[in-house]
Amino acid sequence: MDHVIVKDVEKTYFNKEENTSFTVFNNINLKIKKGEFLSLLGPSGCGKSTLLNIIAGLDKSTKGMVQVGSKPVNGPGPDRGVVFQEAALMPWLTVLENVMFGLKKKMNKEQAEKKALEYLKLVHLSKFVKSYPHELSGGMKQRVSIARALAMDPEILLMDEPFGALDEQTRSMLHKEVQYIWEQTGKTIIFVTHNIRESVLLSDRIILMGTRPGGIISEFPVNIPRPRKPSSPEFIKLEEDIMNLLAGEIEKVMKEEMGDDYNSKKASLLYSSNRNMGEHI
């Protein structure tokens, strides 16, 4: 059953004063099944986050349409929860109050508190309900953000590089948390990343996007049994297949941004040990 349908979507920005425009991507067609964990992967500037924002209803496409179930997306809705790279918690509220904030518009205080506690337990933060954001680590803040989004009970969880600013150890821990949450809730998850290893570790399917004007250049089903080990031959092969396909796309970004200063010998700087796509751009 298709949960999200993206049909002929294009995003172009216009500058009326200079009478110019540039297209981020065009002809995006995508069908996402209910309960699927799908990653949007590609180099910086390819439009991953823009596409996610269009699905979330936070941005509008220039052409085409997005549909959730049988309903067209015309703006934000309770059927879609969003987790951004920065947790964006309200510093004057406790962990519990942050998660309760949206719930209090839908139910009484006692019900909101009960539900908030349920989701804080799911992300293993029951001991920190009275803490304030400044007392939490980066990973803990993101877990609060995930709990806040899940507490609203959206059908779809949209995650925009939620672990991009975290250290590798915390990131690894949160990978396990997200997989656990996905297995427990059965939510449809659309996950934006430029980290190949992260996408292979988490996803049912990986959508590869190319540089501007971008689009979908390929997709990879991830048929590796869970839990996945990055050291396994199947995992390494899929990483290499994706890297080989996207290496040229990253160099296009470098050439565009560096111009005459670009040197193909610098390309090795693009590829870190954990397969971040263009993290030095």
Backbone bond lengths (Angstrom), bond angles and torsions (degrees), N, CA, C in turn:
res aa  C-N    CA-C-N  psi(-1)  N-CA   C-N-CA  omega(-1)  CA-C   N-CA-C  phi
1 M - - - 1.468 - - 1.525 109.90 -
2 D 1.343 116.60 124.80 1.469 120.74 179.89 1.535 109.64 -77.22
3 H 1.330 115.32 125.57 1.458 121.02 -178.63 1.527 110.95 -95.66
4 V 1.334 115.75 -40.96 1.465 121.66 179.09 1.524 108.49 -126.81
5 I 1.325 115.72 131.92 1.463 121.24 177.27 1.525 108.55 -123.23
6 V 1.325 116.02 123.36 1.464 123.02 175.61 1.526 106.48 -111.48
7 K 1.326 116.54 118.47 1.463 119.78 -172.58 1.525 111.29 -125.00
8 D 1.340 115.68 117.92 1.476 123.80 173.93 1.526 112.32 52.02
9 V 1.321 117.01 41.29 1.466 120.71 -174.97 1.536 111.28 -83.00
10 E 1.326 114.71 134.38 1.467 122.60 176.56 1.516 108.42 -132.29
11 K 1.330 116.24 145.76 1.461 120.86 174.07 1.519 109.35 -130.40
12 T 1.322 115.79 115.86 1.455 122.67 178.79 1.523 108.88 -125.86
13 Y 1.329 116.07 136.20 1.457 121.62 176.05 1.529 108.86 -103.17
14 F 1.338 115.95 137.89 1.455 121.48 -178.33 1.526 110.40 -116.90
15 N 1.337 115.69 137.98 1.456 122.30 173.47 1.524 107.46 -111.61
16 K 1.344 116.16 100.97 1.466 120.51 -174.97 1.519 112.12 -66.44
17 E 1.340 116.42 -35.63 1.464 119.73 -178.28 1.522 111.84 -64.78
18 E 1.327 116.78 -41.49 1.462 120.54 -178.37 1.521 112.11 -97.60
19 N 1.341 115.33 -1.96 1.465 121.46 -179.66 1.534 111.52 54.50
20 T 1.334 114.97 46.37 1.464 120.76 179.34 1.522 109.23 -127.58
21 S 1.310 115.19 166.48 1.461 120.66 177.22 1.517 109.09 -153.66
22 F 1.309 115.90 157.70 1.465 119.59 170.03 1.524 108.73 -143.38
23 T 1.302 114.57 141.68 1.455 121.98 -177.67 1.521 109.71 -98.97
24 V 1.325 115.93 124.57 1.467 121.23 178.80 1.521 109.34 -74.61
25 F 1.330 115.74 -49.31 1.469 120.85 176.21 1.523 108.63 -156.04
26 N 1.317 114.95 162.86 1.463 119.26 176.68 1.531 109.61 -146.35
27 N 1.316 113.91 162.03 1.464 121.97 175.60 1.531 112.76 53.27
28 I 1.342 115.71 46.82 1.464 120.33 176.08 1.531 108.84 -85.64
29 N 1.312 115.24 118.98 1.467 121.68 176.33 1.521 108.40 -127.21
30 L 1.341 115.51 126.52 1.451 119.47 -172.11 1.526 109.69 -155.63
31 K 1.323 115.63 137.43 1.457 121.40 173.98 1.526 108.47 -124.13
32 I 1.326 116.02 128.07 1.463 122.09 -176.92 1.519 108.38 -119.07
33 K 1.309 116.45 126.57 1.460 121.25 -176.13 1.529 111.87 -80.78
34 K 1.285 116.26 154.48 1.465 121.78 178.20 1.526 109.43 -62.25
35 G 1.328 116.31 130.12 1.454 121.42 179.61 1.511 114.69 82.32
36 E 1.322 117.86 2.96 1.465 121.34 -178.86 1.530 110.47 -80.15
37 F 1.327 115.62 145.98 1.470 121.76 171.87 1.524 106.08 -105.43
38 L 1.330 116.03 105.91 1.450 121.59 -175.30 1.523 110.56 -116.94
39 S 1.340 116.31 133.90 1.458 121.03 176.73 1.517 111.03 -108.23
40 L 1.342 115.21 138.90 1.459 122.69 169.58 1.516 106.66 -100.10
41 L 1.322 116.33 115.55 1.459 122.04 -172.46 1.521 109.97 -122.39
42 G 1.329 116.50 140.56 1.455 119.75 176.32 1.514 110.80 170.12
43 P 1.341 117.15 171.56 1.457 121.25 -178.88 1.521 112.23 -70.07
44 S 1.330 116.43 165.41 1.460 121.33 178.81 1.521 110.37 -57.07
45 G 1.331 115.78 137.98 1.448 120.96 175.95 1.512 115.87 86.82
46 C 1.340 117.54 4.33 1.467 119.28 -176.76 1.534 112.63 -83.87
47 G 1.336 117.23 -8.90 1.455 120.24 176.26 1.516 115.59 101.45
48 K 1.324 117.58 13.70 1.471 120.85 -179.72 1.526 111.22 -57.30
49 S 1.336 115.99 -52.49 1.467 120.47 -177.67 1.520 111.42 -67.79
50 T 1.323 116.68 -35.28 1.467 119.99 177.88 1.518 110.52 -62.37
51 L 1.322 116.56 -44.28 1.465 120.41 178.10 1.526 110.50 -62.93
52 L 1.334 116.92 -42.17 1.463 120.39 178.41 1.527 110.50 -60.96
53 N 1.343 116.89 -41.92 1.462 120.84 179.82 1.526 111.97 -65.63
54 I 1.332 117.19 -32.92 1.463 120.88 177.04 1.529 109.65 -68.15
55 I 1.332 116.65 -42.52 1.471 120.29 176.79 1.529 110.43 -63.56
56 A 1.347 116.09 -37.67 1.470 120.88 179.42 1.520 112.26 -70.80
57 G 1.339 117.22 -19.13 1.455 120.87 -175.95 1.516 112.91 86.38
58 L 1.347 117.12 11.10 1.463 122.24 179.06 1.524 111.79 -86.98
59 D 1.317 116.94 -12.97 1.463 123.42 177.83 1.520 106.84 -141.41
60 K 1.316 116.18 161.26 1.466 120.64 -179.77 1.523 110.26 -115.42
61 S 1.303 116.19 141.53 1.461 120.49 176.06 1.524 109.44 -77.36
62 T 1.332 115.95 153.97 1.466 120.97 176.12 1.520 110.14 -76.27
63 K 1.335 115.44 -37.65 1.455 121.98 177.07 1.523 108.65 -139.32
64 G 1.322 115.69 163.50 1.451 120.61 176.19 1.513 112.93 84.03
65 M 1.318 116.17 -173.15 1.460 121.39 -176.40 1.522 111.35 -150.23
66 V 1.344 114.33 155.24 1.463 122.28 174.28 1.516 107.50 -121.43
67 Q 1.310 115.74 138.45 1.458 121.34 -177.69 1.518 109.01 -131.16
68 V 1.329 116.65 134.22 1.465 122.76 172.76 1.516 107.18 -112.46
69 G 1.321 116.13 115.00 1.450 119.55 -171.15 1.519 108.59 64.73
70 S 1.307 116.87 -124.02 1.466 120.76 178.65 1.528 112.47 -102.38
71 K 1.360 116.73 3.77 1.460 120.38 -173.80 1.527 111.84 -106.59
72 P 1.340 117.84 132.89 1.459 120.34 175.03 1.526 110.90 -70.54
73 V 1.316 116.74 147.32 1.467 122.02 177.98 1.524 108.89 -87.48
74 N 1.332 115.90 116.92 1.467 121.48 178.16 1.521 112.22 -118.58
75 G 1.322 116.68 2.33 1.455 121.66 -179.34 1.510 109.18 169.95
76 P 1.342 117.40 -177.81 1.467 120.09 177.86 1.527 111.03 -61.77
77 G 1.327 116.25 154.13 1.461 119.85 178.99 1.510 111.19 -154.35
78 P 1.324 117.61 159.93 1.462 121.48 -178.29 1.520 113.71 -67.89
79 D 1.340 117.17 -11.92 1.463 120.25 178.05 1.518 112.68 -79.06
80 R 1.361 116.47 -7.16 1.460 121.53 -179.22 1.528 110.91 -129.81
81 G 1.338 116.22 121.73 1.453 121.20 175.51 1.522 109.17 -107.12
82 V 1.346 116.41 143.74 1.464 120.86 -175.37 1.524 110.28 -121.48
83 V 1.345 115.43 134.30 1.459 122.21 172.86 1.523 107.04 -119.55
84 F 1.339 116.53 119.17 1.460 121.65 -177.13 1.525 111.29 -93.69
85 Q 1.340 115.79 174.47 1.466 120.56 179.78 1.523 110.61 -63.54
86 E 1.333 117.24 -38.63 1.459 121.78 175.50 1.525 108.01 -98.08
87 A 1.320 116.39 136.32 1.459 120.67 -174.01 1.531 113.34 -64.11
88 A 1.341 117.52 -30.76 1.474 122.34 176.60 1.527 112.35 53.52
89 L 1.326 116.25 47.59 1.459 120.49 176.50 1.527 110.27 -83.27
90 M 1.318 116.72 155.25 1.460 120.98 177.54 1.526 108.39 -82.99
91 P 1.342 117.41 114.11 1.475 120.63 -170.31 1.515 114.67 -65.89
92 W 1.339 117.82 -21.17 1.462 120.30 -178.44 1.530 112.74 -86.65
93 L 1.338 116.47 -3.57 1.457 121.09 179.16 1.526 110.72 -108.01
94 T 1.318 116.90 149.41 1.465 120.99 175.26 1.528 109.39 -72.31
95 V 1.321 115.41 172.18 1.467 121.34 175.97 1.525 110.19 -54.77
96 L 1.320 116.78 -49.06 1.462 120.97 -179.39 1.525 111.36 -62.08
97 E 1.322 116.93 -43.24 1.460 121.09 -178.37 1.525 111.52 -66.83
98 N 1.323 117.23 -34.60 1.462 120.45 176.74 1.521 111.46 -62.25
99 V 1.331 115.88 -43.01 1.469 119.87 -179.14 1.525 110.70 -72.95
100 M 1.321 117.10 -31.80 1.464 121.71 -179.76 1.527 113.03 -75.76
101 F 1.306 117.54 -18.86 1.472 121.76 -167.28 1.536 112.60 -52.10
102 G 1.326 117.30 -54.45 1.464 120.29 -179.69 1.513 112.88 -72.74
103 L 1.324 116.64 -29.88 1.465 121.12 -177.21 1.524 112.33 -65.82
104 K 1.342 116.80 -31.41 1.467 120.60 -176.21 1.520 112.35 -66.55
105 K 1.354 116.36 -15.47 1.461 119.81 175.96 1.530 111.47 -81.70
106 K 1.347 116.02 -13.82 1.464 120.63 -175.22 1.526 113.15 -109.99
107 M 1.355 116.91 -19.88 1.471 120.46 -173.81 1.522 109.81 -154.20
108 N 1.320 117.44 171.51 1.462 119.36 -179.91 1.531 110.67 -74.05
109 K 1.322 115.03 170.83 1.465 120.90 -172.68 1.525 112.09 -60.65
110 E 1.336 117.05 -42.22 1.462 120.57 -177.89 1.528 111.02 -64.44
111 Q 1.320 116.90 -42.31 1.460 121.21 178.27 1.520 111.14 -66.07
112 A 1.334 115.84 -41.37 1.466 120.93 179.97 1.524 110.75 -62.69
113 E 1.332 115.67 -42.52 1.470 119.48 -179.77 1.524 110.73 -65.55
114 K 1.313 117.49 -41.54 1.464 121.18 179.72 1.533 110.89 -61.57
115 K 1.326 116.44 -44.29 1.458 120.13 -178.72 1.521 111.15 -69.82
116 A 1.343 117.15 -40.49 1.467 120.82 178.39 1.522 110.61 -60.71
117 L 1.319 116.98 -42.69 1.461 121.16 179.40 1.524 111.16 -64.22
118 E 1.315 116.32 -35.20 1.464 121.19 178.34 1.528 110.95 -60.81
119 Y 1.332 116.36 -44.16 1.457 119.41 -177.27 1.529 112.45 -80.46
120 L 1.321 116.91 -27.72 1.467 118.74 173.25 1.527 110.58 -67.94
121 K 1.312 116.22 -32.48 1.467 119.92 174.80 1.528 109.69 -67.25
122 L 1.335 117.23 -38.48 1.458 121.70 179.74 1.529 111.89 -60.69
123 V 1.362 116.55 -34.81 1.470 119.85 179.86 1.533 111.13 -98.84
124 H 1.333 115.69 14.05 1.468 122.63 174.27 1.528 113.37 60.60
125 L 1.335 115.44 48.69 1.470 120.36 178.43 1.536 111.91 -126.27
126 S 1.319 116.51 22.86 1.467 120.17 -177.65 1.528 112.74 -58.97
127 K 1.322 117.26 -30.23 1.464 121.34 -177.49 1.532 112.77 -79.49
128 F 1.335 117.13 -5.94 1.468 119.80 -173.25 1.531 112.30 -119.87
129 V 1.327 117.08 20.59 1.470 120.03 -175.26 1.530 112.53 -62.86
130 K 1.323 117.91 -28.46 1.465 120.96 -178.43 1.529 113.14 -95.26
131 S 1.330 116.39 0.31 1.463 120.42 179.98 1.520 110.79 -77.69
132 Y 1.340 115.65 158.67 1.458 122.03 175.82 1.530 108.98 -103.52
133 P 1.336 117.94 156.42 1.472 120.67 -175.95 1.525 114.75 -51.58
134 H 1.346 118.04 -37.17 1.469 119.37 -177.56 1.530 112.39 -68.73
135 E 1.317 116.15 -12.70 1.465 120.65 179.15 1.525 112.31 -92.89
136 L 1.320 117.32 0.76 1.460 122.02 -175.57 1.516 112.15 -106.97
137 S 1.324 116.07 153.74 1.466 121.26 171.90 1.529 109.17 -75.63
138 G 1.342 116.61 169.63 1.460 120.98 179.12 1.516 112.37 -60.08
139 G 1.332 116.17 -41.89 1.453 120.12 179.64 1.518 112.50 -66.14
140 M 1.317 117.06 -36.97 1.461 121.07 178.99 1.521 110.46 -67.81
141 K 1.322 116.37 -38.96 1.468 119.70 177.89 1.525 110.39 -61.40
142 Q 1.334 116.53 -41.18 1.454 118.67 179.36 1.522 111.61 -66.87
143 R 1.320 117.07 -33.89 1.466 119.55 177.10 1.533 110.92 -66.69
144 V 1.342 116.56 -35.88 1.466 119.69 174.55 1.526 109.69 -63.36
145 S 1.313 115.87 -43.03 1.467 121.12 179.40 1.524 111.40 -60.99
146 I 1.330 116.10 -41.97 1.473 120.62 177.97 1.522 110.07 -65.46
147 A 1.344 116.78 -43.02 1.474 120.37 178.71 1.523 110.70 -61.98
148 R 1.324 116.79 -40.41 1.472 121.18 179.81 1.528 110.91 -61.78
149 A 1.346 115.73 -43.45 1.464 119.80 178.93 1.521 111.44 -66.86
150 L 1.321 117.41 -43.16 1.465 121.38 -177.98 1.527 112.27 -68.45
151 A 1.333 116.22 -32.95 1.463 120.00 -177.43 1.522 112.08 -61.91
152 M 1.331 117.35 -25.99 1.462 121.29 178.25 1.524 111.23 -78.60
153 D 1.332 116.01 -1.45 1.464 123.93 176.67 1.532 113.39 54.61
154 P 1.343 117.56 53.38 1.461 119.58 176.90 1.529 110.22 -74.97
155 E 1.303 116.77 155.03 1.461 120.69 174.69 1.521 110.42 -73.32
156 I 1.336 115.53 -31.18 1.461 122.05 -173.57 1.520 109.17 -127.30
157 L 1.334 116.78 134.05 1.458 122.23 175.98 1.525 107.86 -109.57
158 L 1.327 116.24 118.29 1.460 123.24 -179.27 1.525 108.40 -103.83
159 M 1.334 117.24 122.22 1.466 121.54 -173.57 1.527 109.63 -123.34
160 D 1.333 115.79 116.45 1.463 121.75 -174.91 1.528 110.88 -102.74
161 E 1.330 116.38 92.01 1.467 123.01 -177.74 1.535 111.32 44.29
162 P 1.329 117.33 54.66 1.464 119.84 -172.78 1.520 114.51 -67.04
163 F 1.332 117.21 -17.44 1.468 119.75 -177.92 1.528 112.30 -113.43
164 G 1.328 116.85 10.30 1.461 121.10 -174.53 1.520 114.66 -61.72
165 A 1.339 117.51 -30.12 1.464 120.57 -176.41 1.527 113.14 -96.49
166 L 1.331 116.83 6.68 1.465 120.51 -174.51 1.524 111.89 -100.04
167 D 1.332 115.76 155.75 1.459 120.46 176.60 1.524 109.50 -70.40
168 E 1.318 116.35 162.82 1.460 121.99 -172.03 1.527 112.64 -62.68
169 Q 1.335 117.63 -38.27 1.460 120.31 -179.01 1.532 110.93 -65.93
170 T 1.336 116.27 -44.71 1.465 120.68 178.86 1.518 110.41 -65.78
171 R 1.322 115.20 -40.02 1.465 120.74 179.32 1.531 110.49 -59.45
172 S 1.327 115.87 -44.68 1.460 120.79 -179.71 1.528 110.95 -61.77
173 M 1.314 116.10 -40.44 1.461 120.70 179.32 1.532 110.63 -64.11
174 L 1.334 116.40 -41.95 1.459 120.48 -178.20 1.528 112.25 -72.24
175 H 1.338 116.89 -26.56 1.465 119.09 172.70 1.527 109.68 -57.63
176 K 1.319 116.03 -44.51 1.466 121.00 179.79 1.524 110.67 -65.68
177 E 1.347 115.96 -39.60 1.456 120.59 179.61 1.534 110.97 -61.93
178 V 1.335 115.94 -46.46 1.465 120.18 -177.00 1.525 110.82 -65.86
179 Q 1.333 116.79 -40.85 1.464 119.23 176.98 1.526 111.13 -61.62
180 Y 1.329 116.05 -40.99 1.469 120.63 178.91 1.530 110.33 -63.42
181 I 1.329 116.76 -45.66 1.465 121.41 -179.99 1.522 110.66 -61.94
182 W 1.319 116.40 -44.16 1.470 121.04 -179.97 1.531 110.55 -61.34
183 E 1.332 116.33 -43.88 1.468 120.41 179.59 1.529 111.53 -66.12
184 Q 1.340 117.58 -36.98 1.457 122.02 -177.51 1.525 112.99 -75.67
185 T 1.342 117.26 -34.12 1.461 120.83 -172.74 1.519 113.64 -101.15
186 G 1.330 118.22 -25.06 1.459 121.31 -177.18 1.514 113.81 69.67
187 K 1.341 117.49 19.29 1.462 121.18 -179.78 1.527 110.87 -68.07
188 T 1.313 115.08 151.43 1.462 120.60 167.12 1.522 106.54 -78.46
189 I 1.340 117.47 126.79 1.466 120.82 -179.40 1.527 109.56 -120.07
190 I 1.327 115.40 129.55 1.464 122.32 172.43 1.520 106.44 -114.87
191 F 1.321 116.07 119.53 1.468 122.69 -165.61 1.531 109.70 -123.42
192 V 1.314 117.23 120.42 1.466 121.94 178.67 1.527 109.81 -94.59
193 T 1.338 116.09 131.86 1.464 120.75 177.77 1.518 110.26 -156.28
194 H 1.333 116.28 157.93 1.469 119.66 167.80 1.528 109.83 -114.37
195 N 1.333 115.51 13.75 1.454 121.72 -179.05 1.527 109.26 -102.22
196 I 1.329 116.52 111.21 1.464 121.13 -175.97 1.524 111.15 -61.71
197 R 1.317 116.37 -46.46 1.460 120.17 -177.35 1.526 111.19 -59.74
198 E 1.322 116.00 -41.51 1.462 121.15 178.59 1.527 111.04 -61.18
199 S 1.327 116.72 -42.98 1.467 120.31 -178.25 1.524 111.22 -67.06
200 V 1.331 117.65 -39.50 1.467 120.62 179.42 1.530 110.23 -69.18
201 L 1.307 116.35 -37.37 1.463 121.07 -178.72 1.526 112.20 -64.91
202 L 1.355 116.95 -37.72 1.456 120.70 -170.06 1.523 115.52 -99.87
203 S 1.321 117.78 -30.25 1.465 120.60 -160.36 1.523 115.56 -90.45
204 D 1.341 114.12 154.54 1.457 121.87 163.71 1.532 109.84 -83.12
205 R 1.343 114.16 -32.41 1.458 119.64 -177.28 1.524 108.81 -151.33
206 I 1.335 115.79 142.98 1.455 121.96 -179.05 1.528 108.93 -117.94
207 I 1.343 115.73 125.93 1.459 121.99 176.62 1.527 107.81 -101.46
208 L 1.329 116.92 121.18 1.456 121.79 -178.77 1.518 109.84 -96.08
209 M 1.336 115.72 127.04 1.455 120.93 -179.88 1.523 109.94 -112.68
210 G 1.332 115.47 141.97 1.457 121.02 -178.30 1.514 112.26 -96.07
211 T 1.337 115.93 177.13 1.452 121.79 -176.00 1.528 111.47 -73.53
212 R 1.332 114.87 163.48 1.462 123.14 -175.74 1.520 112.82 -62.52
213 P 1.356 118.33 137.94 1.463 124.78 -8.05 1.519 109.67 -71.94
214 G 1.305 115.63 117.10 1.453 121.18 -167.53 1.508 114.01 -87.47
215 G 1.271 113.16 -177.78 1.449 122.71 178.16 1.505 107.14 178.56
216 I 1.299 115.94 -176.49 1.455 120.73 177.62 1.521 108.37 -81.74
217 I 1.337 116.86 120.80 1.463 119.78 -179.26 1.525 111.90 -99.76
218 S 1.333 116.50 -20.74 1.463 119.39 176.89 1.521 108.91 -172.30
219 E 1.310 116.32 171.15 1.454 120.73 172.11 1.520 109.25 -144.66
220 F 1.325 115.03 150.22 1.455 121.58 -178.03 1.528 109.70 -128.39
221 P 1.311 119.01 118.55 1.459 119.87 167.52 1.529 108.34 -72.09
222 V 1.329 116.53 141.23 1.466 120.35 -179.99 1.528 107.05 -106.84
223 N 1.300 115.66 99.54 1.468 121.24 -174.86 1.529 112.14 -100.27
224 I 1.313 116.56 25.47 1.465 121.62 179.65 1.526 108.64 -86.31
225 P 1.342 118.63 127.73 1.476 120.26 -179.41 1.527 111.78 -58.63
226 R 1.332 115.06 146.15 1.474 121.05 175.53 1.524 108.99 -94.15
227 P 1.330 118.07 150.73 1.462 128.25 -5.35 1.531 111.05 -71.99
228 R 1.327 115.95 143.90 1.454 121.46 -173.85 1.516 111.91 -94.46
229 K 1.319 115.35 143.98 1.463 121.46 179.00 1.528 108.98 -113.64
230 P 1.345 117.53 119.51 1.472 120.29 179.27 1.524 113.90 -58.03
231 S 1.322 117.46 -18.31 1.465 121.07 -179.66 1.526 113.00 -86.24
232 S 1.337 117.13 -6.47 1.460 119.23 -177.26 1.522 110.80 -73.47
233 P 1.337 118.38 148.61 1.471 121.34 -179.18 1.531 112.92 -57.93
234 E 1.339 117.62 -38.41 1.463 120.92 -179.43 1.529 111.00 -65.45
235 F 1.319 116.00 -40.83 1.454 122.10 179.90 1.530 109.84 -64.40
236 I 1.326 115.96 -48.87 1.478 121.08 -178.19 1.518 110.85 -62.03
237 K 1.330 117.44 -41.13 1.465 120.63 -179.71 1.526 111.58 -63.11
238 L 1.341 116.55 -42.99 1.453 119.36 -179.85 1.530 110.85 -65.82
239 E 1.336 116.82 -40.90 1.465 120.70 174.90 1.529 111.05 -56.05
240 E 1.313 116.13 -47.09 1.469 120.92 -178.05 1.529 111.31 -65.48
241 D 1.327 116.95 -40.10 1.461 120.46 179.10 1.528 110.94 -61.47
242 I 1.326 115.85 -42.80 1.465 120.10 179.64 1.521 110.90 -68.33
243 M 1.331 115.93 -44.17 1.464 119.93 -179.72 1.520 111.48 -60.82
244 N 1.322 117.13 -42.83 1.460 120.67 -179.67 1.520 111.48 -62.20
245 L 1.325 115.98 -36.67 1.460 119.89 -179.05 1.524 112.08 -73.20
246 L 1.331 116.55 -34.74 1.455 119.93 -174.46 1.529 114.80 -95.84
247 A 1.318 117.53 -8.49 1.466 119.88 -178.26 1.530 111.65 -56.50
248 G 1.314 116.18 -43.82 1.462 120.07 179.70 1.514 112.45 -65.96
249 E 1.338 116.93 -33.39 1.460 120.38 179.24 1.525 110.86 -66.27
250 I 1.334 116.51 -38.61 1.469 119.95 179.49 1.526 110.48 -66.53
251 E 1.324 116.43 -40.10 1.460 119.61 179.74 1.527 111.15 -64.12
252 K 1.323 117.71 -32.81 1.465 120.72 175.77 1.529 110.31 -61.08
253 V 1.363 115.92 -42.16 1.459 120.50 178.53 1.524 109.80 -62.54
254 M 1.331 117.10 -44.94 1.458 121.56 -179.87 1.530 111.58 -61.01
255 K 1.316 116.47 -44.22 1.466 120.60 -179.51 1.518 110.62 -63.62
256 E 1.340 116.50 -39.96 1.463 120.35 -179.43 1.521 111.13 -66.18
257 E 1.342 117.24 -40.37 1.453 120.70 -175.32 1.527 113.19 -84.10
258 M 1.341 116.95 -30.57 1.468 120.36 -175.42 1.516 113.63 -99.80
259 G 1.333 117.21 -19.77 1.460 120.50 178.82 1.511 112.37 57.64
260 D 1.321 116.57 -128.30 1.467 121.68 -176.94 1.523 113.21 -67.23
261 D 1.347 116.23 -16.78 1.469 119.56 179.60 1.522 112.53 -79.52
262 Y 1.334 116.42 -7.70 1.459 119.27 -177.10 1.521 110.87 -71.72
263 N 1.317 115.13 137.16 1.459 122.50 177.19 1.520 106.84 -133.82
264 S 1.323 117.21 121.74 1.464 120.52 -176.02 1.517 112.34 -59.08
265 K 1.345 117.20 -22.21 1.462 119.48 178.93 1.527 111.43 -67.58
266 K 1.347 115.13 -19.48 1.453 118.73 179.35 1.519 112.26 -78.50
267 A 1.326 116.10 -6.17 1.463 119.97 -174.83 1.523 112.35 -57.85
268 S 1.320 116.99 -29.08 1.463 119.23 -179.40 1.519 111.85 -62.20
269 L 1.336 117.68 -22.98 1.456 120.67 178.69 1.522 112.25 -68.08
270 L 1.324 116.07 -17.79 1.454 120.29 -175.94 1.518 112.46 -75.40
271 Y 1.318 116.68 -22.35 1.452 119.35 -167.85 1.525 110.48 -111.61
272 S 1.318 115.92 103.50 1.453 119.45 179.42 1.525 109.38 -87.89
273 S 1.321 115.67 171.71 1.457 120.08 -175.92 1.523 112.55 -63.94
274 N 1.346 116.79 -26.94 1.463 118.30 178.99 1.516 111.75 -98.89
275 R 1.331 116.59 17.87 1.476 121.91 170.72 1.511 112.64 62.39
276 N 1.328 117.33 49.42 1.444 120.80 170.89 1.511 108.57 -82.34
277 M 1.324 117.12 131.49 1.446 121.63 -178.45 1.515 110.15 -86.86
278 G 1.331 116.82 105.52 1.448 120.39 174.11 1.511 113.70 70.97
279 E 1.345 118.09 35.73 1.459 118.89 -176.81 1.527 111.27 -71.42
280 H 1.349 118.67 -17.02 1.457 121.34 179.59 1.517 112.37 -92.85
281 I 1.335 117.77 -0.38 1.456 120.47 -178.77 1.515 110.25 -74.06
